[in-house]
Amino acid sequence: MASVINRQWLIKSYLEFRRETAPLDRVPLKDYLVRVDVCGLCRTDMHFATDWAHNWEHLGHEFGGTIVAVRRPDGIFKIGDRVAVKNASACLACANCHQGQFRNCTGLIANRDGFSEYSDCDERSLVSAEGLDDDLLSLVEPVNVVLDLLHSAKLHPRQRVLILGAGTLGFIASHLAVRHFGMESVTIAGRRPQSETLGDFGEARYLDFDRIRSQRWDCVLVTTPPSTLSLALEACANGGKIFTVGLAEENALNAAIDVRTLIFKRATIQGVFSVPNLYFHEAVDVLRQHGKALRQVIHRRIPSGDLETWFREWNEQEIYGGKTIVNFRNA
């Protein structure tokens, strides 16, 4: 491979953008050089762009692409292979990893190069994604998050499950809870009428937020911001469990709940943080099987040159309008 120039976006709060170029050697510094084919935009990216990034940050963590150079010829992957890139991979080398305690990995391998043309990747960060087009490749990371959420909940088929949030994670969670985990009673709740949501929720029932207060569920999965935890607790049955992955900007991370309700219901609340990424292989398999339905979350595809413009427009939107993915090959 000839030397190439890597173009990349750096972002800093508040909505500052900088385009940089950097030369790349013929031989990757790590194991593989991956051409970034696609990257999904996540609400976390917006939180960094408007609040969390106090210095210039490399962003973009829902990405994958094609291997264009290898450091050694005996690796798992070869030039031309299609791969999904974990944004946080267990190192497999620390004491905790050797004991199978991957959640406590002390040598996490981080990748946030999705807003770049190329990413230099450790082999431990890559999962084969052969057969996935760009749309589905951009969904591997969010599907991993949802699988982490559903596995953490340890659901039983006859449990009544409520999913708060009809955005990307909520839609994927509702579909997989029924089709992949075999749940018999799944309800998804959003702020808008079903006709204005992302798509067909299949066997999951849809309710708007105002209609869930009079009902109770064994398990509540929260994909919405922390402010909705009080509603989740209200909707939780006695002895029920709440699992949350929802985040927000710094001034909205504190949640107010009635502890008496938590105690009297003997309910539990657990946070789910999908780092390191444990379910990328399963996510790829899920997308091969359920990709037709799950791609409904993607509503727009933009070239990388429009990234700054789109972030500013996205920040002004009050209502979530579906997932956006960015592609450097269409710059």
C-alpha positions as a Markdown table, in Angstrom:
| # | Residue | x | y | z |
|---|---|---|---|---|
| 1 | Met | 0.0 | 0.0 | 0.0 |
| 2 | Ala | 1.3 | 3.5 | -0.9 |
| 3 | Ser | 1.5 | 6.1 | 1.8 |
| 4 | Val | -1.8 | 7.9 | 2.3 |
| 5 | Ile | -3.1 | 11.1 | 3.9 |
| 6 | Asn | -5.7 | 10.6 | 6.6 |
| 7 | Arg | -8.3 | 13.3 | 6.8 |
| 8 | Gln | -10.1 | 13.5 | 10.1 |
| 9 | Trp | -12.5 | 15.7 | 12.1 |
| 10 | Leu | -11.7 | 16.9 | 15.6 |
| 11 | Ile | -14.4 | 18.3 | 17.8 |
| 12 | Lys | -14.5 | 20.5 | 20.9 |
| 13 | Ser | -17.3 | 21.9 | 23.0 |
| 14 | Tyr | -19.2 | 24.1 | 22.2 |
| 15 | Leu | -19.7 | 22.8 | 18.6 |
| 16 | Glu | -16.2 | 23.7 | 17.4 |
| 17 | Phe | -14.8 | 21.6 | 14.5 |
| 18 | Arg | -11.4 | 21.3 | 13.1 |
| 19 | Arg | -10.3 | 19.4 | 10.0 |
| 20 | Glu | -6.8 | 17.8 | 10.1 |
| 21 | Thr | -4.7 | 15.7 | 7.8 |
| 22 | Ala | -2.0 | 13.3 | 8.9 |
| 23 | Pro | 0.3 | 11.0 | 6.8 |
| 24 | Leu | 0.1 | 7.3 | 7.3 |
| 25 | Asp | 2.9 | 4.9 | 6.8 |
| 26 | Arg | 2.8 | 1.8 | 4.5 |
| 27 | Val | 2.9 | -0.5 | 7.6 |
| 28 | Pro | 0.3 | 0.1 | 10.3 |
| 29 | Leu | 1.7 | 1.0 | 13.7 |
| 30 | Lys | -0.8 | -1.5 | 15.2 |
| 31 | Asp | -2.0 | -4.6 | 13.5 |
| 32 | Tyr | -4.2 | -3.3 | 10.7 |
| 33 | Leu | -5.1 | -0.2 | 8.9 |
| 34 | Val | -8.8 | 0.0 | 8.4 |
| 35 | Arg | -10.4 | 2.3 | 5.8 |
| 36 | Val | -13.4 | 3.8 | 7.6 |
| 37 | Asp | -16.4 | 3.1 | 5.3 |
| 38 | Val | -19.2 | 4.2 | 7.6 |
| 39 | Cys | -19.8 | 5.6 | 11.1 |
| 40 | Gly | -23.1 | 6.1 | 12.9 |
| 41 | Leu | -23.8 | 9.3 | 14.8 |
| 42 | Cys | -24.8 | 8.8 | 18.4 |
| 43 | Arg | -26.3 | 11.1 | 21.0 |
| 44 | Thr | -23.1 | 10.6 | 23.0 |
| 45 | Asp | -21.2 | 12.3 | 20.1 |
| 46 | Met | -23.5 | 15.3 | 20.6 |
| 47 | His | -22.9 | 15.4 | 24.3 |
| 48 | Phe | -19.2 | 15.6 | 23.6 |
| 49 | Ala | -19.6 | 18.2 | 21.0 |
| 50 | Thr | -21.8 | 20.5 | 23.2 |
| 51 | Asp | -20.6 | 19.7 | 26.7 |
| 52 | Trp | -18.1 | 17.0 | 27.5 |
| 53 | Ala | -15.1 | 17.8 | 25.1 |
| 54 | His | -13.1 | 20.4 | 27.0 |
| 55 | Asn | -10.2 | 19.8 | 24.6 |
| 56 | Trp | -10.1 | 18.7 | 20.9 |
| 57 | Glu | -11.4 | 15.2 | 20.7 |
| 58 | His | -11.3 | 12.4 | 18.1 |
| 59 | Leu | -14.9 | 11.2 | 17.9 |
| 60 | Gly | -17.0 | 8.6 | 16.1 |
| 61 | His | -17.4 | 5.2 | 17.9 |
| 62 | Glu | -20.0 | 3.4 | 15.8 |
| 63 | Phe | -17.8 | 2.5 | 12.8 |
| 64 | Gly | -16.4 | -0.2 | 10.6 |
| 65 | Gly | -14.7 | -0.6 | 7.3 |
| 66 | Thr | -12.3 | -2.5 | 5.1 |
| 67 | Ile | -8.7 | -3.6 | 5.9 |
| 68 | Val | -6.3 | -1.9 | 3.5 |
| 69 | Ala | -2.9 | -2.8 | 5.1 |
| 70 | Val | -1.6 | -5.3 | 7.6 |
| 71 | Arg | 1.5 | -5.3 | 9.8 |
| 72 | Arg | 2.2 | -9.0 | 9.6 |
| 73 | Pro | 0.9 | -11.7 | 7.1 |
| 74 | Asp | -0.1 | -14.2 | 9.8 |
| 75 | Gly | -2.9 | -12.3 | 11.4 |
| 76 | Ile | -6.5 | -13.3 | 11.6 |
| 77 | Phe | -7.6 | -10.8 | 8.9 |
| 78 | Lys | -6.3 | -10.0 | 5.5 |
| 79 | Ile | -6.4 | -7.0 | 3.1 |
| 80 | Gly | -10.0 | -6.6 | 1.8 |
| 81 | Asp | -11.7 | -8.0 | 4.8 |
| 82 | Arg | -14.8 | -6.2 | 6.1 |
| 83 | Val | -14.6 | -5.5 | 9.8 |
| 84 | Ala | -16.6 | -3.9 | 12.6 |
| 85 | Val | -14.4 | -1.9 | 15.1 |
| 86 | Lys | -15.0 | -2.1 | 18.8 |
| 87 | Asn | -14.9 | 1.3 | 20.5 |
| 88 | Ala | -13.6 | -0.4 | 23.6 |
| 89 | Ser | -12.0 | -3.8 | 23.5 |
| 90 | Ala | -10.8 | -5.9 | 26.5 |
| 91 | Cys | -7.0 | -6.3 | 26.3 |
| 92 | Leu | -7.1 | -10.1 | 27.1 |
| 93 | Ala | -3.8 | -9.7 | 28.8 |
| 94 | Cys | -4.3 | -8.1 | 32.2 |
| 95 | Ala | -4.9 | -10.2 | 35.4 |
| 96 | Asn | -8.6 | -9.6 | 35.3 |
| 97 | Cys | -9.0 | -10.7 | 31.7 |
| 98 | His | -7.0 | -13.8 | 32.4 |
| 99 | Gln | -9.6 | -14.6 | 35.1 |
| 100 | Gly | -12.4 | -14.0 | 32.7 |
| 101 | Gln | -13.4 | -10.7 | 34.4 |
| 102 | Phe | -13.5 | -8.7 | 31.2 |
| 103 | Arg | -15.7 | -6.0 | 32.8 |
| 104 | Asn | -12.7 | -5.1 | 35.1 |
| 105 | Cys | -10.1 | -5.0 | 32.3 |
| 106 | Thr | -7.3 | -2.6 | 33.3 |
| 107 | Gly | -5.9 | -2.3 | 29.7 |
| 108 | Leu | -8.9 | -1.3 | 27.6 |
| 109 | Ile | -8.2 | -0.7 | 23.9 |
| 110 | Ala | -10.2 | 2.4 | 22.8 |
| 111 | Asn | -11.1 | 3.4 | 19.3 |
| 112 | Arg | -12.7 | 6.7 | 18.4 |
| 113 | Asp | -11.7 | 7.2 | 14.8 |
| 114 | Gly | -15.0 | 7.0 | 13.2 |
| 115 | Phe | -14.8 | 10.6 | 11.9 |
| 116 | Ser | -11.6 | 9.8 | 10.1 |
| 117 | Glu | -10.8 | 8.2 | 6.7 |
| 118 | Tyr | -8.6 | 5.6 | 8.3 |
| 119 | Ser | -8.1 | 3.9 | 11.7 |
| 120 | Asp | -5.0 | 2.1 | 12.9 |
| 121 | Cys | -6.5 | -0.9 | 14.8 |
| 122 | Asp | -5.3 | -3.6 | 17.2 |
| 123 | Glu | -6.5 | -7.1 | 16.1 |
| 124 | Arg | -8.3 | -7.5 | 19.4 |
| 125 | Ser | -10.6 | -4.6 | 18.4 |
| 126 | Leu | -11.8 | -6.2 | 15.2 |
| 127 | Val | -14.7 | -8.5 | 14.4 |
| 128 | Ser | -15.5 | -9.9 | 11.0 |
| 129 | Ala | -18.5 | -8.2 | 9.4 |
| 130 | Glu | -18.5 | -9.9 | 6.0 |
| 131 | Gly | -21.9 | -9.6 | 4.4 |
| 132 | Leu | -23.0 | -6.4 | 6.1 |
| 133 | Asp | -23.6 | -3.4 | 3.9 |
| 134 | Asp | -22.7 | 0.1 | 5.2 |
| 135 | Asp | -26.1 | 0.7 | 6.8 |
| 136 | Leu | -25.8 | -2.5 | 8.9 |
| 137 | Leu | -22.2 | -2.1 | 9.6 |
| 138 | Ser | -23.0 | 1.3 | 11.3 |
| 139 | Leu | -25.5 | -0.5 | 13.6 |
| 140 | Val | -23.1 | -3.1 | 15.0 |
| 141 | Glu | -22.1 | -0.9 | 18.0 |
| 142 | Pro | -25.7 | 0.1 | 19.0 |
| 143 | Val | -26.8 | -3.5 | 18.6 |
| 144 | Asn | -24.0 | -4.5 | 21.0 |
| 145 | Val | -25.2 | -1.9 | 23.5 |
| 146 | Val | -28.8 | -3.3 | 23.3 |
| 147 | Leu | -27.5 | -6.9 | 23.6 |
| 148 | Asp | -25.6 | -5.9 | 26.7 |
| 149 | Leu | -28.7 | -4.3 | 28.1 |
| 150 | Leu | -30.9 | -7.4 | 27.4 |
| 151 | His | -28.3 | -9.9 | 28.7 |
| 152 | Ser | -27.8 | -7.9 | 31.8 |
| 153 | Ala | -31.6 | -8.0 | 32.5 |
| 154 | Lys | -31.5 | -11.8 | 32.4 |
| 155 | Leu | -35.1 | -11.8 | 31.0 |
| 156 | His | -37.5 | -14.7 | 31.2 |
| 157 | Pro | -39.9 | -15.1 | 28.3 |
| 158 | Arg | -43.1 | -14.6 | 30.5 |
| 159 | Gln | -41.9 | -11.4 | 32.2 |
| 160 | Arg | -43.7 | -8.2 | 31.3 |
| 161 | Val | -41.1 | -5.8 | 29.8 |
| 162 | Leu | -41.4 | -2.1 | 29.3 |
| 163 | Ile | -38.8 | -0.2 | 27.2 |
| 164 | Leu | -38.7 | 3.5 | 27.8 |
| 165 | Gly | -37.7 | 5.4 | 24.6 |
| 166 | Ala | -38.6 | 4.9 | 21.0 |
| 167 | Gly | -35.3 | 6.0 | 19.5 |
| 168 | Thr | -32.5 | 3.9 | 18.0 |
| 169 | Leu | -31.8 | 1.9 | 21.2 |
| 170 | Gly | -35.4 | 1.5 | 22.1 |
| 171 | Phe | -36.4 | 0.3 | 18.7 |
| 172 | Ile | -33.6 | -2.2 | 18.5 |
| 173 | Ala | -34.3 | -3.4 | 22.1 |
| 174 | Ser | -38.0 | -3.9 | 21.4 |
| 175 | His | -37.3 | -5.9 | 18.2 |
| 176 | Leu | -34.6 | -8.1 | 19.7 |
| 177 | Ala | -36.5 | -8.7 | 23.0 |
| 178 | Val | -39.2 | -10.4 | 21.0 |
| 179 | Arg | -37.4 | -11.9 | 18.0 |
| 180 | His | -34.0 | -12.7 | 19.5 |
| 181 | Phe | -34.8 | -13.3 | 23.2 |
| 182 | Gly | -38.3 | -14.7 | 22.8 |
| 183 | Met | -40.1 | -12.3 | 25.1 |
| 184 | Glu | -43.9 | -12.7 | 25.0 |
| 185 | Ser | -44.9 | -9.4 | 26.5 |
| 186 | Val | -43.0 | -6.3 | 25.4 |
| 187 | Thr | -44.2 | -2.7 | 25.5 |
| 188 | Ile | -42.2 | 0.3 | 24.2 |
| 189 | Ala | -43.1 | 3.8 | 25.3 |
| 190 | Gly | -42.3 | 7.1 | 23.5 |
| 191 | Arg | -43.2 | 10.7 | 23.6 |
| 192 | Arg | -45.0 | 10.8 | 20.3 |
| 193 | Pro | -47.8 | 9.0 | 18.6 |
| 194 | Gln | -46.7 | 5.7 | 17.0 |
| 195 | Ser | -47.3 | 7.1 | 13.5 |
| 196 | Glu | -44.4 | 9.6 | 14.2 |
| 197 | Thr | -41.9 | 6.9 | 15.4 |
| 198 | Leu | -39.1 | 5.2 | 13.7 |
| 199 | Gly | -41.0 | 2.2 | 12.2 |
| 200 | Asp | -42.8 | -1.0 | 12.8 |
| 201 | Phe | -42.2 | -2.4 | 16.3 |
| 202 | Gly | -43.5 | -5.8 | 15.3 |
| 203 | Glu | -45.0 | -7.8 | 18.1 |
| 204 | Ala | -44.1 | -5.1 | 20.7 |
| 205 | Arg | -47.0 | -2.9 | 21.8 |
| 206 | Tyr | -46.5 | 0.9 | 21.6 |
| 207 | Leu | -47.8 | 3.4 | 24.2 |
| 208 | Asp | -47.0 | 7.0 | 24.7 |
| 209 | Phe | -45.5 | 8.1 | 28.0 |
| 210 | Asp | -48.8 | 9.3 | 29.5 |
| 211 | Arg | -50.5 | 5.9 | 29.1 |
| 212 | Ile | -48.0 | 3.9 | 31.1 |
| 213 | Arg | -48.6 | 5.3 | 34.6 |
| 214 | Ser | -51.6 | 3.1 | 35.3 |
| 215 | Gln | -49.7 | -0.2 | 34.4 |
| 216 | Arg | -46.9 | -2.2 | 36.0 |
| 217 | Trp | -44.0 | -4.2 | 34.4 |
| 218 | Asp | -41.6 | -6.7 | 35.8 |
| 219 | Cys | -38.7 | -5.2 | 34.1 |
| 220 | Val | -38.2 | -1.6 | 32.8 |
| 221 | Leu | -35.3 | -1.0 | 30.3 |
| 222 | Val | -34.5 | 2.7 | 30.2 |
| 223 | Thr | -32.9 | 4.1 | 27.0 |
| 224 | Thr | -34.0 | 7.6 | 27.7 |
| 225 | Pro | -32.2 | 10.3 | 29.8 |
| 226 | Pro | -31.9 | 10.1 | 33.6 |
| 227 | Ser | -34.9 | 12.3 | 34.1 |
| 228 | Thr | -37.2 | 9.4 | 33.2 |
| 229 | Leu | -36.0 | 7.2 | 36.0 |
| 230 | Ser | -38.8 | 8.4 | 38.2 |
| 231 | Leu | -41.3 | 7.3 | 35.6 |
| 232 | Ala | -39.5 | 4.0 | 35.3 |
| 233 | Leu | -39.8 | 3.4 | 39.0 |
| 234 | Glu | -43.5 | 4.4 | 39.0 |
| 235 | Ala | -44.1 | 1.8 | 36.2 |
| 236 | Cys | -42.1 | -0.9 | 37.9 |
| 237 | Ala | -44.0 | -3.7 | 39.6 |
| 238 | Asn | -43.3 | -4.8 | 43.2 |
| 239 | Gly | -40.0 | -6.6 | 43.2 |
| 240 | Gly | -39.3 | -5.3 | 39.7 |
| 241 | Lys | -36.0 | -4.4 | 38.1 |
| 242 | Ile | -34.9 | -1.3 | 36.2 |
| 243 | Phe | -31.9 | -1.3 | 33.9 |
| 244 | Thr | -30.7 | 2.0 | 32.4 |
| 245 | Val | -28.3 | 3.1 | 29.6 |
| 246 | Gly | -29.6 | 6.6 | 29.2 |
| 247 | Leu | -27.2 | 9.6 | 29.5 |
| 248 | Ala | -27.6 | 13.3 | 29.0 |
| 249 | Glu | -25.5 | 16.5 | 29.1 |
| 250 | Glu | -23.7 | 17.4 | 32.3 |
| 251 | Asn | -26.5 | 19.5 | 33.8 |
| 252 | Ala | -29.1 | 16.7 | 33.3 |
| 253 | Leu | -27.3 | 13.7 | 34.6 |
| 254 | Asn | -28.8 | 13.8 | 38.1 |
| 255 | Ala | -32.0 | 11.9 | 38.5 |
| 256 | Ala | -34.7 | 12.6 | 41.2 |
| 257 | Ile | -36.5 | 9.5 | 42.5 |
| 258 | Asp | -38.7 | 8.8 | 45.5 |
| 259 | Val | -36.6 | 6.5 | 47.6 |
| 260 | Arg | -39.7 | 5.4 | 49.5 |
| 261 | Thr | -41.1 | 4.0 | 46.3 |
| 262 | Leu | -37.9 | 2.2 | 45.6 |
| 263 | Ile | -37.9 | 0.7 | 49.1 |
| 264 | Phe | -41.6 | -0.1 | 49.4 |
| 265 | Lys | -41.6 | -1.8 | 46.0 |
| 266 | Arg | -38.3 | -3.6 | 46.8 |
| 267 | Ala | -37.2 | -2.6 | 43.3 |
| 268 | Thr | -33.7 | -2.4 | 42.0 |
| 269 | Ile | -32.0 | 0.0 | 39.6 |
| 270 | Gln | -28.9 | -1.1 | 37.7 |
| 271 | Gly | -26.8 | 0.9 | 35.3 |
| 272 | Val | -25.6 | -0.9 | 32.1 |
| 273 | Phe | -22.3 | 0.3 | 30.6 |
| 274 | Ser | -21.3 | -1.7 | 27.5 |
| 275 | Val | -17.5 | -1.2 | 28.0 |
| 276 | Pro | -15.7 | -3.3 | 27.1 |
| 277 | Asn | -17.8 | -4.4 | 24.1 |
| 278 | Leu | -18.7 | -8.0 | 24.8 |
| 279 | Tyr | -21.3 | -8.7 | 22.2 |
| 280 | Phe | -19.9 | -7.6 | 18.8 |
| 281 | His | -19.9 | -11.2 | 17.4 |
| 282 | Glu | -23.5 | -11.7 | 18.4 |
| 283 | Ala | -24.4 | -8.2 | 17.1 |
| 284 | Val | -23.0 | -9.1 | 13.6 |
| 285 | Asp | -25.0 | -12.4 | 13.6 |
| 286 | Val | -28.2 | -10.5 | 14.8 |
| 287 | Leu | -27.8 | -8.0 | 11.9 |
| 288 | Arg | -27.4 | -10.8 | 9.4 |
| 289 | Gln | -30.6 | -12.2 | 10.6 |
| 290 | His | -32.7 | -9.2 | 11.5 |
| 291 | Gly | -31.0 | -6.5 | 9.4 |
| 292 | Lys | -34.1 | -5.8 | 7.2 |
| 293 | Ala | -36.1 | -4.6 | 10.2 |
| 294 | Leu | -33.3 | -2.9 | 12.1 |
| 295 | Arg | -32.2 | -0.7 | 9.3 |
| 296 | Gln | -35.5 | 1.2 | 9.7 |
| 297 | Val | -33.8 | 3.3 | 12.3 |
| 298 | Ile | -31.5 | 4.9 | 9.7 |
| 299 | His | -33.2 | 8.0 | 8.2 |
| 300 | Arg | -30.3 | 9.9 | 6.6 |
| 301 | Arg | -26.9 | 9.3 | 5.1 |
| 302 | Ile | -24.5 | 12.2 | 4.9 |
| 303 | Pro | -21.0 | 12.6 | 3.4 |
| 304 | Ser | -18.2 | 13.5 | 5.8 |
| 305 | Gly | -18.0 | 17.0 | 4.4 |
| 306 | Asp | -21.4 | 17.7 | 5.9 |
| 307 | Leu | -20.5 | 16.6 | 9.4 |
| 308 | Glu | -20.2 | 20.1 | 10.9 |
| 309 | Thr | -23.4 | 21.4 | 9.3 |
| 310 | Trp | -25.3 | 18.4 | 10.3 |
| 311 | Phe | -24.2 | 18.6 | 14.0 |
| 312 | Arg | -25.4 | 22.1 | 14.2 |
| 313 | Glu | -28.7 | 21.3 | 12.6 |
| 314 | Trp | -29.1 | 18.2 | 14.8 |
| 315 | Asn | -28.4 | 20.3 | 17.9 |
| 316 | Glu | -31.3 | 22.6 | 17.1 |
| 317 | Gln | -33.8 | 19.7 | 16.7 |
| 318 | Glu | -36.2 | 19.1 | 19.6 |
| 319 | Ile | -37.5 | 15.8 | 18.3 |
| 320 | Tyr | -35.4 | 12.8 | 17.4 |
| 321 | Gly | -35.9 | 12.1 | 13.7 |
| 322 | Gly | -34.1 | 8.8 | 13.2 |
| 323 | Lys | -30.4 | 7.8 | 13.0 |
| 324 | Thr | -27.9 | 9.5 | 10.8 |
| 325 | Ile | -24.8 | 7.8 | 9.4 |
| 326 | Val | -21.7 | 9.4 | 7.8 |
| 327 | Asn | -19.6 | 8.0 | 5.0 |
| 328 | Phe | -16.1 | 9.3 | 4.1 |
| 329 | Arg | -16.1 | 7.6 | 0.7 |
| 330 | Asn | -18.9 | 10.0 | -0.3 |
| 331 | Ala | -17.1 | 13.1 | 0.9 |
